[in-house]
Amino acid sequence: MTRVLVRDLRAARLCLQGARGWFARHGLDWQAFLREGVDAEVLAATGDALALRAIAEAERRMAREREQEQSHG
């Protein structure tokens, strides 16, 4: 399961202030997102292209983390 984190929004070059309003419009908890991220499926369900950009960044981050674990493990 992919979790989208704040750093994924930044990597996707999305404005955090705009993202906060976007979360509110979609009934998503911004504070919970800041603390623990959000499941990619939740963002994907909105069908929003910007959400898909953030998900793509999260998937790239997770792939890099897996590669690092494998090279150090």
PDB file with SEQRES, HELIX, SHEET and CRYST1 records, atoms N, CA, C and O in Angstrom:
SEQRES   1 A   73  MET THR ARG VAL LEU VAL ARG ASP LEU ARG ALA ALA ARG          
SEQRES   2 A   73  LEU CYS LEU GLN GLY ALA ARG GLY TRP PHE ALA ARG HIS          
SEQRES   3 A   73  GLY LEU ASP TRP GLN ALA PHE LEU ARG GLU GLY VAL ASP          
SEQRES   4 A   73  ALA GLU VAL LEU ALA ALA THR GLY ASP ALA LEU ALA LEU          
SEQRES   5 A   73  ARG ALA ILE ALA GLU ALA GLU ARG ARG MET ALA ARG GLU          
SEQRES   6 A   73  ARG GLU GLN GLU GLN SER HIS GLY                              
HELIX    1 AA1 VAL A    6  ALA A   11  1                                   6    
HELIX    2 AA2 LEU A   16  ARG A   25  1                                  10    
HELIX    3 AA3 TRP A   30  GLU A   36  1                                   7    
HELIX    4 AA4 ALA A   40  ALA A   44  1                                   5    
HELIX    5 AA5 ALA A   49  HIS A   72  1                                  24    
SHEET    1 AA1 2 ARG A   3  VAL A   4  0                                        
SHEET    2 AA1 2 VAL A  38  ASP A  39 -1                                        
CRYST1    1.000    1.000    1.000  90.00  90.00  90.00 P 1           1          
ATOM      1  N   MET A   1       0.856  -1.189   0.000  1.00  0.00           N  
ATOM      2  CA  MET A   1       0.000   0.000   0.000  1.00  0.00           C  
ATOM      3  C   MET A   1       0.893   1.240   0.000  1.00  0.00           C  
ATOM      4  O   MET A   1       1.843   1.339   0.776  1.00  0.00           O  
ATOM      5  N   THR A   2       0.576   2.155  -0.862  1.00  0.00           N  
ATOM      6  CA  THR A   2       1.346   3.395  -0.981  1.00  0.00           C  
ATOM      7  C   THR A   2       0.713   4.470  -0.121  1.00  0.00           C  
ATOM      8  O   THR A   2      -0.493   4.709  -0.186  1.00  0.00           O  
ATOM      9  N   ARG A   3       1.553   5.121   0.696  1.00  0.00           N  
ATOM     10  CA  ARG A   3       1.110   6.266   1.490  1.00  0.00           C  
ATOM     11  C   ARG A   3       1.753   7.507   0.912  1.00  0.00           C  
ATOM     12  O   ARG A   3       2.963   7.546   0.688  1.00  0.00           O  
ATOM     13  N   VAL A   4       0.956   8.500   0.674  1.00  0.00           N  
ATOM     14  CA  VAL A   4       1.444   9.778   0.178  1.00  0.00           C  
ATOM     15  C   VAL A   4       1.743  10.651   1.394  1.00  0.00           C  
ATOM     16  O   VAL A   4       0.906  10.815   2.282  1.00  0.00           O  
ATOM     17  N   LEU A   5       2.948  11.204   1.414  1.00  0.00           N  
ATOM     18  CA  LEU A   5       3.405  12.042   2.518  1.00  0.00           C  
ATOM     19  C   LEU A   5       3.585  13.482   2.046  1.00  0.00           C  
ATOM     20  O   LEU A   5       3.570  13.754   0.845  1.00  0.00           O  
ATOM     21  N   VAL A   6       3.753  14.392   2.987  1.00  0.00           N  
ATOM     22  CA  VAL A   6       3.947  15.804   2.655  1.00  0.00           C  
ATOM     23  C   VAL A   6       5.125  15.952   1.696  1.00  0.00           C  
ATOM     24  O   VAL A   6       5.052  16.730   0.745  1.00  0.00           O  
ATOM     25  N   ARG A   7       6.194  15.224   1.934  1.00  0.00           N  
ATOM     26  CA  ARG A   7       7.375  15.365   1.061  1.00  0.00           C  
ATOM     27  C   ARG A   7       7.057  14.965  -0.383  1.00  0.00           C  
ATOM     28  O   ARG A   7       7.716  15.432  -1.312  1.00  0.00           O  
ATOM     29  N   ASP A   8       6.057  14.108  -0.576  1.00  0.00           N  
ATOM     30  CA  ASP A   8       5.661  13.739  -1.936  1.00  0.00           C  
ATOM     31  C   ASP A   8       4.956  14.906  -2.627  1.00  0.00           C  
ATOM     32  O   ASP A   8       5.131  15.115  -3.828  1.00  0.00           O  
ATOM     33  N   LEU A   9       4.167  15.658  -1.878  1.00  0.00           N  
ATOM     34  CA  LEU A   9       3.536  16.853  -2.458  1.00  0.00           C  
ATOM     35  C   LEU A   9       4.605  17.843  -2.881  1.00  0.00           C  
ATOM     36  O   LEU A   9       4.543  18.422  -3.965  1.00  0.00           O  
ATOM     37  N   ARG A  10       5.600  18.031  -2.000  1.00  0.00           N  
ATOM     38  CA  ARG A  10       6.683  18.964  -2.327  1.00  0.00           C  
ATOM     39  C   ARG A  10       7.456  18.493  -3.547  1.00  0.00           C  
ATOM     40  O   ARG A  10       7.781  19.295  -4.422  1.00  0.00           O  
ATOM     41  N   ALA A  11       7.754  17.197  -3.615  1.00  0.00           N  
ATOM     42  CA  ALA A  11       8.487  16.644  -4.760  1.00  0.00           C  
ATOM     43  C   ALA A  11       7.704  16.819  -6.054  1.00  0.00           C  
ATOM     44  O   ALA A  11       8.291  16.982  -7.124  1.00  0.00           O  
ATOM     45  N   ALA A  12       6.380  16.787  -5.954  1.00  0.00           N  
ATOM     46  CA  ALA A  12       5.523  16.987  -7.128  1.00  0.00           C  
ATOM     47  C   ALA A  12       5.346  18.471  -7.437  1.00  0.00           C  
ATOM     48  O   ALA A  12       4.644  18.839  -8.379  1.00  0.00           O  
ATOM     49  N   ARG A  13       5.994  19.326  -6.628  1.00  0.00           N  
ATOM     50  CA  ARG A  13       5.936  20.783  -6.783  1.00  0.00           C  
ATOM     51  C   ARG A  13       4.511  21.319  -6.632  1.00  0.00           C  
ATOM     52  O   ARG A  13       4.075  22.207  -7.364  1.00  0.00           O  
ATOM     53  N   LEU A  14       3.804  20.746  -5.655  1.00  0.00           N  
ATOM     54  CA  LEU A  14       2.452  21.209  -5.362  1.00  0.00           C  
ATOM     55  C   LEU A  14       2.498  22.177  -4.191  1.00  0.00           C  
ATOM     56  O   LEU A  14       3.256  21.971  -3.243  1.00  0.00           O  
ATOM     57  N   CYS A  15       1.714  23.205  -4.250  1.00  0.00           N  
ATOM     58  CA  CYS A  15       1.645  24.224  -3.210  1.00  0.00           C  
ATOM     59  C   CYS A  15       0.916  23.652  -1.997  1.00  0.00           C  
ATOM     60  O   CYS A  15      -0.211  23.170  -2.109  1.00  0.00           O  
ATOM     61  N   LEU A  16       1.571  23.711  -0.838  1.00  0.00           N  
ATOM     62  CA  LEU A  16       0.943  23.143   0.356  1.00  0.00           C  
ATOM     63  C   LEU A  16      -0.285  23.936   0.784  1.00  0.00           C  
ATOM     64  O   LEU A  16      -1.257  23.358   1.268  1.00  0.00           O  
ATOM     65  N   GLN A  17      -0.250  25.240   0.613  1.00  0.00           N  
ATOM     66  CA  GLN A  17      -1.431  26.039   0.961  1.00  0.00           C  
ATOM     67  C   GLN A  17      -2.614  25.648   0.080  1.00  0.00           C  
ATOM     68  O   GLN A  17      -3.731  25.485   0.570  1.00  0.00           O  
ATOM     69  N   GLY A  18      -2.369  25.501  -1.208  1.00  0.00           N  
ATOM     70  CA  GLY A  18      -3.426  25.068  -2.118  1.00  0.00           C  
ATOM     71  C   GLY A  18      -3.889  23.659  -1.807  1.00  0.00           C  
ATOM     72  O   GLY A  18      -5.076  23.350  -1.912  1.00  0.00           O  
ATOM     73  N   ALA A  19      -2.942  22.794  -1.419  1.00  0.00           N  
ATOM     74  CA  ALA A  19      -3.283  21.413  -1.083  1.00  0.00           C  
ATOM     75  C   ALA A  19      -4.187  21.367   0.144  1.00  0.00           C  
ATOM     76  O   ALA A  19      -5.093  20.538   0.228  1.00  0.00           O  
ATOM     77  N   ARG A  20      -3.935  22.254   1.081  1.00  0.00           N  
ATOM     78  CA  ARG A  20      -4.772  22.288   2.291  1.00  0.00           C  
ATOM     79  C   ARG A  20      -6.232  22.560   1.931  1.00  0.00           C  
ATOM     80  O   ARG A  20      -7.132  21.888   2.436  1.00  0.00           O  
ATOM     81  N   GLY A  21      -6.467  23.532   1.067  1.00  0.00           N  
ATOM     82  CA  GLY A  21      -7.827  23.827   0.616  1.00  0.00           C  
ATOM     83  C   GLY A  21      -8.418  22.671  -0.186  1.00  0.00           C  
ATOM     84  O   GLY A  21      -9.606  22.366  -0.077  1.00  0.00           O  
ATOM     85  N   TRP A  22      -7.574  22.035  -0.990  1.00  0.00           N  
ATOM     86  CA  TRP A  22      -8.016  20.894  -1.793  1.00  0.00           C  
ATOM     87  C   TRP A  22      -8.477  19.766  -0.873  1.00  0.00           C  
ATOM     88  O   TRP A  22      -9.516  19.150  -1.114  1.00  0.00           O  
ATOM     89  N   PHE A  23      -7.702  19.495   0.184  1.00  0.00           N  
ATOM     90  CA  PHE A  23      -8.089  18.464   1.155  1.00  0.00           C  
ATOM     91  C   PHE A  23      -9.450  18.799   1.759  1.00  0.00           C  
ATOM     92  O   PHE A  23     -10.312  17.927   1.866  1.00  0.00           O  
ATOM     93  N   ALA A  24      -9.647  20.051   2.151  1.00  0.00           N  
ATOM     94  CA  ALA A  24     -10.923  20.467   2.753  1.00  0.00           C  
ATOM     95  C   ALA A  24     -12.075  20.259   1.780  1.00  0.00           C  
ATOM     96  O   ALA A  24     -13.132  19.764   2.171  1.00  0.00           O  
ATOM     97  N   ARG A  25     -11.884  20.631   0.518  1.00  0.00           N  
ATOM     98  CA  ARG A  25     -12.949  20.485  -0.485  1.00  0.00           C  
ATOM     99  C   ARG A  25     -13.316  19.022  -0.710  1.00  0.00           C  
ATOM    100  O   ARG A  25     -14.450  18.713  -1.076  1.00  0.00           O  
ATOM    101  N   HIS A  26     -12.368  18.131  -0.494  1.00  0.00           N  
ATOM    102  CA  HIS A  26     -12.622  16.703  -0.702  1.00  0.00           C  
ATOM    103  C   HIS A  26     -12.945  15.970   0.607  1.00  0.00           C  
ATOM    104  O   HIS A  26     -13.039  14.743   0.635  1.00  0.00           O  
ATOM    105  N   GLY A  27     -13.112  16.742   1.691  1.00  0.00           N  
ATOM    106  CA  GLY A  27     -13.485  16.140   2.970  1.00  0.00           C  
ATOM    107  C   GLY A  27     -12.381  15.308   3.597  1.00  0.00           C  
ATOM    108  O   GLY A  27     -12.656  14.376   4.354  1.00  0.00           O  
ATOM    109  N   LEU A  28     -11.129  15.638   3.288  1.00  0.00           N  
ATOM    110  CA  LEU A  28      -9.992  14.898   3.836  1.00  0.00           C  
ATOM    111  C   LEU A  28      -9.362  15.695   4.969  1.00  0.00           C  
ATOM    112  O   LEU A  28      -9.364  16.926   4.948  1.00  0.00           O  
ATOM    113  N   ASP A  29      -8.829  14.997   5.945  1.00  0.00           N  
ATOM    114  CA  ASP A  29      -8.268  15.605   7.153  1.00  0.00           C  
ATOM    115  C   ASP A  29      -6.819  16.028   6.911  1.00  0.00           C  
ATOM    116  O   ASP A  29      -5.924  15.186   6.838  1.00  0.00           O  
ATOM    117  N   TRP A  30      -6.598  17.329   6.788  1.00  0.00           N  
ATOM    118  CA  TRP A  30      -5.274  17.877   6.513  1.00  0.00           C  
ATOM    119  C   TRP A  30      -4.305  17.582   7.659  1.00  0.00           C  
ATOM    120  O   TRP A  30      -3.162  17.196   7.415  1.00  0.00           O  
ATOM    121  N   GLN A  31      -4.746  17.758   8.890  1.00  0.00           N  
ATOM    122  CA  GLN A  31      -3.856  17.528  10.040  1.00  0.00           C  
ATOM    123  C   GLN A  31      -3.433  16.063  10.127  1.00  0.00           C  
ATOM    124  O   GLN A  31      -2.275  15.773  10.429  1.00  0.00           O  
ATOM    125  N   ALA A  32      -4.343  15.152   9.871  1.00  0.00           N  
ATOM    126  CA  ALA A  32      -3.995  13.727   9.861  1.00  0.00           C  
ATOM    127  C   ALA A  32      -2.998  13.446   8.746  1.00  0.00           C  
ATOM    128  O   ALA A  32      -2.060  12.670   8.924  1.00  0.00           O  
ATOM    129  N   PHE A  33      -3.205  14.081   7.597  1.00  0.00           N  
ATOM    130  CA  PHE A  33      -2.272  13.914   6.489  1.00  0.00           C  
ATOM    131  C   PHE A  33      -0.879  14.380   6.884  1.00  0.00           C  
ATOM    132  O   PHE A  33       0.106  13.697   6.605  1.00  0.00           O  
ATOM    133  N   LEU A  34      -0.788  15.533   7.528  1.00  0.00           N  
ATOM    134  CA  LEU A  34       0.523  16.042   7.946  1.00  0.00           C  
ATOM    135  C   LEU A  34       1.213  15.077   8.899  1.00  0.00           C  
ATOM    136  O   LEU A  34       2.430  14.903   8.836  1.00  0.00           O  
ATOM    137  N   ARG A  35       0.445  14.451   9.777  1.00  0.00           N  
ATOM    138  CA  ARG A  35       1.015  13.524  10.769  1.00  0.00           C  
ATOM    139  C   ARG A  35       1.422  12.186  10.172  1.00  0.00           C  
ATOM    140  O   ARG A  35       2.500  11.670  10.467  1.00  0.00           O  
ATOM    141  N   GLU A  36       0.555  11.623   9.330  1.00  0.00           N  
ATOM    142  CA  GLU A  36       0.763  10.221   8.944  1.00  0.00           C  
ATOM    143  C   GLU A  36       0.607   9.931   7.454  1.00  0.00           C  
ATOM    144  O   GLU A  36       0.733   8.780   7.037  1.00  0.00           O  
ATOM    145  N   GLY A  37       0.337  10.943   6.656  1.00  0.00           N  
ATOM    146  CA  GLY A  37       0.126  10.711   5.232  1.00  0.00           C  
ATOM    147  C   GLY A  37      -1.276  10.209   4.973  1.00  0.00           C  
ATOM    148  O   GLY A  37      -2.117  10.158   5.871  1.00  0.00           O  
ATOM    149  N   VAL A  38      -1.511   9.837   3.721  1.00  0.00           N  
ATOM    150  CA  VAL A  38      -2.831   9.347   3.314  1.00  0.00           C  
ATOM    151  C   VAL A  38      -2.618   8.230   2.295  1.00  0.00           C  
ATOM    152  O   VAL A  38      -1.676   8.267   1.504  1.00  0.00           O  
ATOM    153  N   ASP A  39      -3.493   7.252   2.326  1.00  0.00           N  
ATOM    154  CA  ASP A  39      -3.411   6.157   1.357  1.00  0.00           C  
ATOM    155  C   ASP A  39      -3.583   6.708  -0.054  1.00  0.00           C  
ATOM    156  O   ASP A  39      -4.442   7.551  -0.311  1.00  0.00           O  
ATOM    157  N   ALA A  40      -2.755   6.216  -0.950  1.00  0.00           N  
ATOM    158  CA  ALA A  40      -2.829   6.662  -2.343  1.00  0.00           C  
ATOM    159  C   ALA A  40      -4.207   6.407  -2.932  1.00  0.00           C  
ATOM    160  O   ALA A  40      -4.685   7.188  -3.756  1.00  0.00           O  
ATOM    161  N   GLU A  41      -4.850   5.322  -2.517  1.00  0.00           N  
ATOM    162  CA  GLU A  41      -6.166   4.988  -3.052  1.00  0.00           C  
ATOM    163  C   GLU A  41      -7.191   6.077  -2.745  1.00  0.00           C  
ATOM    164  O   GLU A  41      -8.087   6.345  -3.545  1.00  0.00           O  
ATOM    165  N   VAL A  42      -7.049   6.697  -1.580  1.00  0.00           N  
ATOM    166  CA  VAL A  42      -7.970   7.771  -1.190  1.00  0.00           C  
ATOM    167  C   VAL A  42      -7.807   8.951  -2.141  1.00  0.00           C  
ATOM    168  O   VAL A  42      -8.791   9.527  -2.606  1.00  0.00           O  
ATOM    169  N   LEU A  43      -6.547   9.306  -2.425  1.00  0.00           N  
ATOM    170  CA  LEU A  43      -6.309  10.417  -3.351  1.00  0.00           C  
ATOM    171  C   LEU A  43      -6.720  10.044  -4.770  1.00  0.00           C  
ATOM    172  O   LEU A  43      -7.317  10.853  -5.480  1.00  0.00           O  
ATOM    173  N   ALA A  44      -6.405   8.833  -5.178  1.00  0.00           N  
ATOM    174  CA  ALA A  44      -6.740   8.395  -6.541  1.00  0.00           C  
ATOM    175  C   ALA A  44      -8.245   8.432  -6.772  1.00  0.00           C  
ATOM    176  O   ALA A  44      -8.696   8.723  -7.880  1.00  0.00           O  
ATOM    177  N   ALA A  45      -9.017   8.142  -5.745  1.00  0.00           N  
ATOM    178  CA  ALA A  45     -10.476   8.113  -5.875  1.00  0.00           C  
ATOM    179  C   ALA A  45     -11.046   9.478  -6.244  1.00  0.00           C  
ATOM    180  O   ALA A  45     -12.166   9.563  -6.747  1.00  0.00           O  
ATOM    181  N   THR A  46     -10.290  10.546  -6.001  1.00  0.00           N  
ATOM    182  CA  THR A  46     -10.772  11.877  -6.380  1.00  0.00           C  
ATOM    183  C   THR A  46     -10.701  12.087  -7.881  1.00  0.00           C  
ATOM    184  O   THR A  46     -11.418  12.929  -8.422  1.00  0.00           O  
ATOM    185  N   GLY A  47      -9.841  11.332  -8.566  1.00  0.00           N  
ATOM    186  CA  GLY A  47      -9.686  11.487 -10.003  1.00  0.00           C  
ATOM    187  C   GLY A  47      -8.931  12.743 -10.406  1.00  0.00           C  
ATOM    188  O   GLY A  47      -8.853  13.065 -11.592  1.00  0.00           O  
ATOM    189  N   ASP A  48      -8.383  13.444  -9.446  1.00  0.00           N  
ATOM    190  CA  ASP A  48      -7.702  14.705  -9.706  1.00  0.00           C  
ATOM    191  C   ASP A  48      -6.284  14.463 -10.242  1.00  0.00           C  
ATOM    192  O   ASP A  48      -5.541  13.647  -9.694  1.00  0.00           O  
ATOM    193  N   ALA A  49      -5.916  15.167 -11.303  1.00  0.00           N  
ATOM    194  CA  ALA A  49      -4.597  14.993 -11.917  1.00  0.00           C  
ATOM    195  C   ALA A  49      -3.469  15.353 -10.959  1.00  0.00           C  
ATOM    196  O   ALA A  49      -2.417  14.715 -10.981  1.00  0.00           O  
ATOM    197  N   LEU A  50      -3.668  16.357 -10.125  1.00  0.00           N  
ATOM    198  CA  LEU A  50      -2.621  16.738  -9.172  1.00  0.00           C  
ATOM    199  C   LEU A  50      -2.429  15.652  -8.115  1.00  0.00           C  
ATOM    200  O   LEU A  50      -1.307  15.394  -7.679  1.00  0.00           O  
ATOM    201  N   ALA A  51      -3.515  15.026  -7.709  1.00  0.00           N  
ATOM    202  CA  ALA A  51      -3.408  13.916  -6.759  1.00  0.00           C  
ATOM    203  C   ALA A  51      -2.610  12.783  -7.379  1.00  0.00           C  
ATOM    204  O   ALA A  51      -1.803  12.143  -6.704  1.00  0.00           O  
ATOM    205  N   LEU A  52      -2.834  12.536  -8.666  1.00  0.00           N  
ATOM    206  CA  LEU A  52      -2.098  11.475  -9.347  1.00  0.00           C  
ATOM    207  C   LEU A  52      -0.609  11.799  -9.431  1.00  0.00           C  
ATOM    208  O   LEU A  52       0.224  10.894  -9.375  1.00  0.00           O  
ATOM    209  N   ARG A  53      -0.267  13.081  -9.566  1.00  0.00           N  
ATOM    210  CA  ARG A  53       1.149  13.486  -9.551  1.00  0.00           C  
ATOM    211  C   ARG A  53       1.779  13.183  -8.200  1.00  0.00           C  
ATOM    212  O   ARG A  53       2.905  12.689  -8.137  1.00  0.00           O  
ATOM    213  N   ALA A  54       1.065  13.474  -7.125  1.00  0.00           N  
ATOM    214  CA  ALA A  54       1.581  13.203  -5.784  1.00  0.00           C  
ATOM    215  C   ALA A  54       1.753  11.699  -5.566  1.00  0.00           C  
ATOM    216  O   ALA A  54       2.729  11.264  -4.955  1.00  0.00           O  
ATOM    217  N   ILE A  55       0.818  10.923  -6.059  1.00  0.00           N  
ATOM    218  CA  ILE A  55       0.909   9.461  -5.934  1.00  0.00           C  
ATOM    219  C   ILE A  55       2.130   8.951  -6.689  1.00  0.00           C  
ATOM    220  O   ILE A  55       2.852   8.088  -6.190  1.00  0.00           O  
ATOM    221  N   ALA A  56       2.364   9.477  -7.880  1.00  0.00           N  
ATOM    222  CA  ALA A  56       3.526   9.057  -8.668  1.00  0.00           C  
ATOM    223  C   ALA A  56       4.817   9.356  -7.915  1.00  0.00           C  
ATOM    224  O   ALA A  56       5.743   8.544  -7.928  1.00  0.00           O  
ATOM    225  N   GLU A  57       4.887  10.502  -7.267  1.00  0.00           N  
ATOM    226  CA  GLU A  57       6.076  10.840  -6.472  1.00  0.00           C  
ATOM    227  C   GLU A  57       6.229   9.887  -5.290  1.00  0.00           C  
ATOM    228  O   GLU A  57       7.342   9.470  -4.968  1.00  0.00           O  
ATOM    229  N   ALA A  58       5.125   9.545  -4.649  1.00  0.00           N  
ATOM    230  CA  ALA A  58       5.181   8.603  -3.523  1.00  0.00           C  
ATOM    231  C   ALA A  58       5.684   7.245  -3.988  1.00  0.00           C  
ATOM    232  O   ALA A  58       6.474   6.600  -3.299  1.00  0.00           O  
ATOM    233  N   GLU A  59       5.228   6.815  -5.149  1.00  0.00           N  
ATOM    234  CA  GLU A  59       5.671   5.522  -5.677  1.00  0.00           C  
ATOM    235  C   GLU A  59       7.158   5.550  -6.010  1.00  0.00           C  
ATOM    236  O   GLU A  59       7.862   4.569  -5.770  1.00  0.00           O  
ATOM    237  N   ARG A  60       7.650   6.673  -6.565  1.00  0.00           N  
ATOM    238  CA  ARG A  60       9.082   6.803  -6.849  1.00  0.00           C  
ATOM    239  C   ARG A  60       9.896   6.782  -5.550  1.00  0.00           C  
ATOM    240  O   ARG A  60      10.941   6.136  -5.468  1.00  0.00           O  
ATOM    241  N   ARG A  61       9.394   7.506  -4.531  1.00  0.00           N  
ATOM    242  CA  ARG A  61      10.085   7.530  -3.235  1.00  0.00           C  
ATOM    243  C   ARG A  61      10.179   6.127  -2.658  1.00  0.00           C  
ATOM    244  O   ARG A  61      11.239   5.713  -2.187  1.00  0.00           O  
ATOM    245  N   MET A  62       9.082   5.404  -2.693  1.00  0.00           N  
ATOM    246  CA  MET A  62       9.067   4.055  -2.128  1.00  0.00           C  
ATOM    247  C   MET A  62      10.004   3.122  -2.900  1.00  0.00           C  
ATOM    248  O   MET A  62      10.653   2.265  -2.301  1.00  0.00           O  
ATOM    249  N   ALA A  63      10.078   3.281  -4.209  1.00  0.00           N  
ATOM    250  CA  ALA A  63      10.991   2.459  -5.016  1.00  0.00           C  
ATOM    251  C   ALA A  63      12.436   2.761  -4.632  1.00  0.00           C  
ATOM    252  O   ALA A  63      13.248   1.844  -4.514  1.00  0.00           O  
ATOM    253  N   ARG A  64      12.767   4.040  -4.434  1.00  0.00           N  
ATOM    254  CA  ARG A  64      14.124   4.407  -4.007  1.00  0.00           C  
ATOM    255  C   ARG A  64      14.440   3.820  -2.638  1.00  0.00           C  
ATOM    256  O   ARG A  64      15.542   3.321  -2.412  1.00  0.00           O  
ATOM    257  N   GLU A  65      13.469   3.880  -1.722  1.00  0.00           N  
ATOM    258  CA  GLU A  65      13.680   3.328  -0.376  1.00  0.00           C  
ATOM    259  C   GLU A  65      13.914   1.822  -0.433  1.00  0.00           C  
ATOM    260  O   GLU A  65      14.770   1.298   0.280  1.00  0.00           O  
ATOM    261  N   ARG A  66      13.159   1.127  -1.273  1.00  0.00           N  
ATOM    262  CA  ARG A  66      13.352  -0.325  -1.425  1.00  0.00           C  
ATOM    263  C   ARG A  66      14.743  -0.632  -1.969  1.00  0.00           C  
ATOM    264  O   ARG A  66      15.413  -1.551  -1.498  1.00  0.00           O  
ATOM    265  N   GLU A  67      15.175   0.150  -2.972  1.00  0.00           N  
ATOM    266  CA  GLU A  67      16.509  -0.055  -3.551  1.00  0.00           C  
ATOM    267  C   GLU A  67      17.593   0.152  -2.505  1.00  0.00           C  
ATOM    268  O   GLU A  67      18.557  -0.612  -2.450  1.00  0.00           O  
ATOM    269  N   GLN A  68      17.443   1.182  -1.672  1.00  0.00           N  
ATOM    270  CA  GLN A  68      18.429   1.454  -0.625  1.00  0.00           C  
ATOM    271  C   GLN A  68      18.476   0.322   0.390  1.00  0.00           C  
ATOM    272  O   GLN A  68      19.553  -0.083   0.828  1.00  0.00           O  
ATOM    273  N   GLU A  69      17.308  -0.186   0.761  1.00  0.00           N  
ATOM    274  CA  GLU A  69      17.260  -1.298   1.717  1.00  0.00           C  
ATOM    275  C   GLU A  69      17.947  -2.527   1.148  1.00  0.00           C  
ATOM    276  O   GLU A  69      18.675  -3.219   1.860  1.00  0.00           O  
ATOM    277  N   GLN A  70      17.721  -2.801  -0.119  1.00  0.00           N  
ATOM    278  CA  GLN A  70      18.314  -3.974  -0.755  1.00  0.00           C  
ATOM    279  C   GLN A  70      19.825  -3.836  -0.884  1.00  0.00           C  
ATOM    280  O   GLN A  70      20.553  -4.818  -0.738  1.00  0.00           O  
ATOM    281  N   SER A  71      20.303  -2.620  -1.157  1.00  0.00           N  
ATOM    282  CA  SER A  71      21.739  -2.428  -1.323  1.00  0.00           C  
ATOM    283  C   SER A  71      22.475  -2.412   0.022  1.00  0.00           C  
ATOM    284  O   SER A  71      23.683  -2.644   0.067  1.00  0.00           O  
ATOM    285  N   HIS A  72      21.758  -2.141   1.110  1.00  0.00           N  
ATOM    286  CA  HIS A  72      22.365  -2.107   2.439  1.00  0.00           C  
ATOM    287  C   HIS A  72      22.058  -3.386   3.232  1.00  0.00           C  
ATOM    288  O   HIS A  72      22.608  -3.600   4.313  1.00  0.00           O  
ATOM    289  N   GLY A  73      21.198  -4.211   2.699  1.00  0.00           N  
ATOM    290  CA  GLY A  73      20.750  -5.382   3.440  1.00  0.00           C  
ATOM    291  C   GLY A  73      21.520  -6.581   3.100  1.00  0.00           C  
ATOM    292  O   GLY A  73      21.262  -7.655   3.642  1.00  0.00           O  
TER     293      GLY A  73                                                      
END                                                                             
